[in-house]
Amino acid sequence: MPTPAAPAPDAAHIDTPHTVVGWREWVALPQAGVDWVKAKIDTGARSSSIHAFDLEVDERDGQEWVRFSIHPWQRSDEDRVELSLPVLDRREVRSSNGQVEQRYAVALDVTLAGRTITTVMTLSNRDEMGFRMLIGREALERGFLVDAARSYAGGRPRRAVRRKNWGK
């Protein structure tokens, strides 16, 4: 008779240097001075993405740069933030609906669950999406574990901040 497999260890008992995050998190963008952006943690996506608009590309000292704006609060056009960053590359990205589009990719600092990492972020029109930002595997490989049963494991803004800027 075969021996039954041992039960999988409880994630809370694994002694690793990983940071546990939920399926959605509030993150910060220190380069942009943005303290709170709601992001979906998406292990099905390779790259991370942020809602960006008014993209303008120019050249500085032989390097391509992109200037763009973001609205950090979902369902709100308030608090527009403008950034200008060097273009790392242009990527063909297949969206969740199967369409392939060419996107600019930039390096952006993101604070997730108290840890700040620099990750590649593609610029996309996510205005119609449920989240203005998506954190993909390339960022998560830097020491994060996703607990799909949790939300906001890394903390969330005070309710007054959420209500003022996001309608909740």
Contacts in CASP RR format, 6 or more apart in sequence:
PFRMAT RR
TARGET T0000
AUTHOR 0000-0000-0000
METHOD contacts of the structure
MODEL  1
MPTPAAPAPDAAHIDTPHTVVGWREWVALPQAGVDWVKAKIDTGARSSSI
HAFDLEVDERDGQEWVRFSIHPWQRSDEDRVELSLPVLDRREVRSSNGQV
EQRYAVALDVTLAGRTITTVMTLSNRDEMGFRMLIGREALERGFLVDAAR
SYAGGRPRRAVRRKNWGK
11 20 0 8 1.000
11 145 0 8 1.000
11 147 0 8 1.000
16 145 0 8 1.000
17 143 0 8 1.000
18 143 0 8 1.000
18 144 0 8 1.000
18 145 0 8 1.000
19 112 0 8 1.000
19 113 0 8 1.000
19 114 0 8 1.000
19 115 0 8 1.000
19 143 0 8 1.000
19 144 0 8 1.000
19 145 0 8 1.000
20 113 0 8 1.000
20 144 0 8 1.000
20 145 0 8 1.000
20 146 0 8 1.000
20 147 0 8 1.000
20 150 0 8 1.000
20 153 0 8 1.000
21 41 0 8 1.000
21 112 0 8 1.000
21 113 0 8 1.000
21 140 0 8 1.000
21 144 0 8 1.000
21 145 0 8 1.000
21 146 0 8 1.000
21 147 0 8 1.000
21 150 0 8 1.000
21 153 0 8 1.000
21 154 0 8 1.000
22 41 0 8 1.000
22 146 0 8 1.000
22 147 0 8 1.000
22 148 0 8 1.000
22 149 0 8 1.000
22 150 0 8 1.000
22 151 0 8 1.000
22 152 0 8 1.000
22 153 0 8 1.000
22 154 0 8 1.000
23 40 0 8 1.000
23 41 0 8 1.000
23 146 0 8 1.000
23 147 0 8 1.000
23 148 0 8 1.000
23 149 0 8 1.000
23 150 0 8 1.000
23 151 0 8 1.000
24 38 0 8 1.000
24 39 0 8 1.000
24 40 0 8 1.000
24 41 0 8 1.000
24 131 0 8 1.000
24 151 0 8 1.000
24 152 0 8 1.000
25 38 0 8 1.000
25 39 0 8 1.000
25 41 0 8 1.000
25 112 0 8 1.000
25 113 0 8 1.000
25 135 0 8 1.000
25 151 0 8 1.000
25 152 0 8 1.000
25 153 0 8 1.000
25 154 0 8 1.000
25 155 0 8 1.000
26 36 0 8 1.000
26 37 0 8 1.000
26 38 0 8 1.000
26 39 0 8 1.000
26 152 0 8 1.000
26 154 0 8 1.000
26 155 0 8 1.000
26 156 0 8 1.000
26 157 0 8 1.000
27 36 0 8 1.000
27 37 0 8 1.000
27 38 0 8 1.000
27 39 0 8 1.000
27 110 0 8 1.000
27 111 0 8 1.000
27 112 0 8 1.000
27 133 0 8 1.000
27 135 0 8 1.000
28 34 0 8 1.000
28 35 0 8 1.000
28 36 0 8 1.000
28 37 0 8 1.000
28 110 0 8 1.000
28 111 0 8 1.000
28 116 0 8 1.000
29 37 0 8 1.000
29 70 0 8 1.000
29 72 0 8 1.000
29 81 0 8 1.000
29 108 0 8 1.000
29 109 0 8 1.000
29 110 0 8 1.000
29 111 0 8 1.000
30 109 0 8 1.000
30 111 0 8 1.000
30 116 0 8 1.000
31 83 0 8 1.000
31 85 0 8 1.000
31 108 0 8 1.000
31 109 0 8 1.000
32 70 0 8 1.000
32 81 0 8 1.000
32 83 0 8 1.000
33 81 0 8 1.000
34 70 0 8 1.000
34 72 0 8 1.000
34 81 0 8 1.000
35 157 0 8 1.000
36 72 0 8 1.000
36 157 0 8 1.000
36 161 0 8 1.000
36 162 0 8 1.000
36 165 0 8 1.000
37 50 0 8 1.000
37 72 0 8 1.000
37 132 0 8 1.000
37 133 0 8 1.000
38 74 0 8 1.000
38 131 0 8 1.000
38 132 0 8 1.000
38 133 0 8 1.000
38 166 0 8 1.000
39 112 0 8 1.000
39 131 0 8 1.000
39 132 0 8 1.000
39 133 0 8 1.000
39 134 0 8 1.000
39 135 0 8 1.000
40 130 0 8 1.000
40 131 0 8 1.000
40 133 0 8 1.000
40 134 0 8 1.000
40 135 0 8 1.000
41 135 0 8 1.000
41 136 0 8 1.000
41 140 0 8 1.000
41 146 0 8 1.000
42 134 0 8 1.000
42 135 0 8 1.000
42 136 0 8 1.000
43 136 0 8 1.000
43 137 0 8 1.000
43 140 0 8 1.000
43 146 0 8 1.000
44 136 0 8 1.000
44 137 0 8 1.000
45 134 0 8 1.000
45 136 0 8 1.000
45 137 0 8 1.000
46 136 0 8 1.000
46 137 0 8 1.000
46 138 0 8 1.000
47 91 0 8 1.000
47 93 0 8 1.000
47 105 0 8 1.000
47 120 0 8 1.000
47 121 0 8 1.000
47 122 0 8 1.000
47 136 0 8 1.000
47 138 0 8 1.000
48 110 0 8 1.000
48 119 0 8 1.000
48 120 0 8 1.000
48 121 0 8 1.000
48 122 0 8 1.000
48 133 0 8 1.000
48 134 0 8 1.000
48 135 0 8 1.000
48 136 0 8 1.000
48 138 0 8 1.000
48 139 0 8 1.000
49 93 0 8 1.000
49 103 0 8 1.000
49 121 0 8 1.000
49 122 0 8 1.000
49 123 0 8 1.000
49 124 0 8 1.000
49 126 0 8 1.000
49 133 0 8 1.000
49 134 0 8 1.000
50 70 0 8 1.000
50 108 0 8 1.000
50 121 0 8 1.000
50 122 0 8 1.000
50 123 0 8 1.000
50 124 0 8 1.000
50 126 0 8 1.000
50 132 0 8 1.000
50 133 0 8 1.000
50 134 0 8 1.000
51 70 0 8 1.000
51 71 0 8 1.000
51 124 0 8 1.000
51 125 0 8 1.000
51 126 0 8 1.000
51 127 0 8 1.000
51 129 0 8 1.000
51 132 0 8 1.000
51 133 0 8 1.000
52 68 0 8 1.000
52 69 0 8 1.000
52 70 0 8 1.000
52 123 0 8 1.000
52 124 0 8 1.000
52 125 0 8 1.000
53 68 0 8 1.000
53 69 0 8 1.000
53 70 0 8 1.000
53 71 0 8 1.000
53 125 0 8 1.000
53 127 0 8 1.000
54 67 0 8 1.000
54 68 0 8 1.000
54 69 0 8 1.000
55 66 0 8 1.000
55 67 0 8 1.000
55 68 0 8 1.000
55 104 0 8 1.000
55 123 0 8 1.000
56 66 0 8 1.000
56 67 0 8 1.000
56 68 0 8 1.000
57 64 0 8 1.000
57 65 0 8 1.000
57 66 0 8 1.000
57 67 0 8 1.000
57 87 0 8 1.000
57 104 0 8 1.000
58 64 0 8 1.000
58 65 0 8 1.000
58 67 0 8 1.000
59 65 0 8 1.000
63 86 0 8 1.000
63 87 0 8 1.000
64 86 0 8 1.000
64 87 0 8 1.000
65 84 0 8 1.000
65 85 0 8 1.000
65 86 0 8 1.000
65 87 0 8 1.000
66 84 0 8 1.000
66 85 0 8 1.000
66 87 0 8 1.000
66 104 0 8 1.000
66 106 0 8 1.000
66 123 0 8 1.000
67 82 0 8 1.000
67 83 0 8 1.000
67 84 0 8 1.000
68 82 0 8 1.000
68 83 0 8 1.000
68 84 0 8 1.000
68 123 0 8 1.000
69 80 0 8 1.000
69 81 0 8 1.000
69 82 0 8 1.000
69 83 0 8 1.000
70 80 0 8 1.000
70 81 0 8 1.000
70 83 0 8 1.000
70 132 0 8 1.000
71 77 0 8 1.000
71 78 0 8 1.000
71 79 0 8 1.000
71 80 0 8 1.000
71 81 0 8 1.000
71 132 0 8 1.000
72 79 0 8 1.000
72 81 0 8 1.000
72 132 0 8 1.000
72 165 0 8 1.000
73 79 0 8 1.000
73 132 0 8 1.000
73 165 0 8 1.000
73 166 0 8 1.000
74 130 0 8 1.000
74 131 0 8 1.000
74 132 0 8 1.000
74 166 0 8 1.000
75 166 0 8 1.000
75 167 0 8 1.000
76 165 0 8 1.000
76 166 0 8 1.000
76 167 0 8 1.000
78 165 0 8 1.000
79 165 0 8 1.000
83 108 0 8 1.000
85 106 0 8 1.000
85 107 0 8 1.000
85 108 0 8 1.000
86 106 0 8 1.000
86 107 0 8 1.000
87 104 0 8 1.000
87 105 0 8 1.000
87 106 0 8 1.000
88 105 0 8 1.000
88 106 0 8 1.000
88 107 0 8 1.000
88 120 0 8 1.000
89 105 0 8 1.000
90 102 0 8 1.000
90 103 0 8 1.000
90 104 0 8 1.000
90 105 0 8 1.000
91 102 0 8 1.000
91 103 0 8 1.000
91 105 0 8 1.000
91 122 0 8 1.000
92 100 0 8 1.000
92 101 0 8 1.000
92 102 0 8 1.000
92 103 0 8 1.000
93 100 0 8 1.000
93 101 0 8 1.000
93 102 0 8 1.000
93 103 0 8 1.000
93 122 0 8 1.000
93 124 0 8 1.000
94 100 0 8 1.000
95 101 0 8 1.000
95 124 0 8 1.000
101 124 0 8 1.000
103 122 0 8 1.000
103 123 0 8 1.000
103 124 0 8 1.000
104 122 0 8 1.000
104 123 0 8 1.000
105 120 0 8 1.000
105 121 0 8 1.000
105 122 0 8 1.000
105 123 0 8 1.000
106 120 0 8 1.000
106 121 0 8 1.000
106 123 0 8 1.000
107 118 0 8 1.000
107 119 0 8 1.000
107 120 0 8 1.000
107 121 0 8 1.000
108 118 0 8 1.000
108 119 0 8 1.000
108 120 0 8 1.000
108 121 0 8 1.000
109 116 0 8 1.000
109 117 0 8 1.000
109 118 0 8 1.000
110 116 0 8 1.000
110 117 0 8 1.000
110 118 0 8 1.000
110 119 0 8 1.000
110 121 0 8 1.000
110 135 0 8 1.000
110 139 0 8 1.000
112 135 0 8 1.000
112 139 0 8 1.000
112 144 0 8 1.000
112 154 0 8 1.000
113 144 0 8 1.000
113 153 0 8 1.000
113 154 0 8 1.000
113 155 0 8 1.000
114 154 0 8 1.000
117 139 0 8 1.000
117 142 0 8 1.000
119 135 0 8 1.000
119 138 0 8 1.000
119 139 0 8 1.000
119 142 0 8 1.000
120 138 0 8 1.000
120 139 0 8 1.000
126 132 0 8 1.000
126 133 0 8 1.000
126 134 0 8 1.000
140 146 0 8 1.000
147 153 0 8 1.000
156 162 0 8 1.000
162 168 0 8 1.000
END
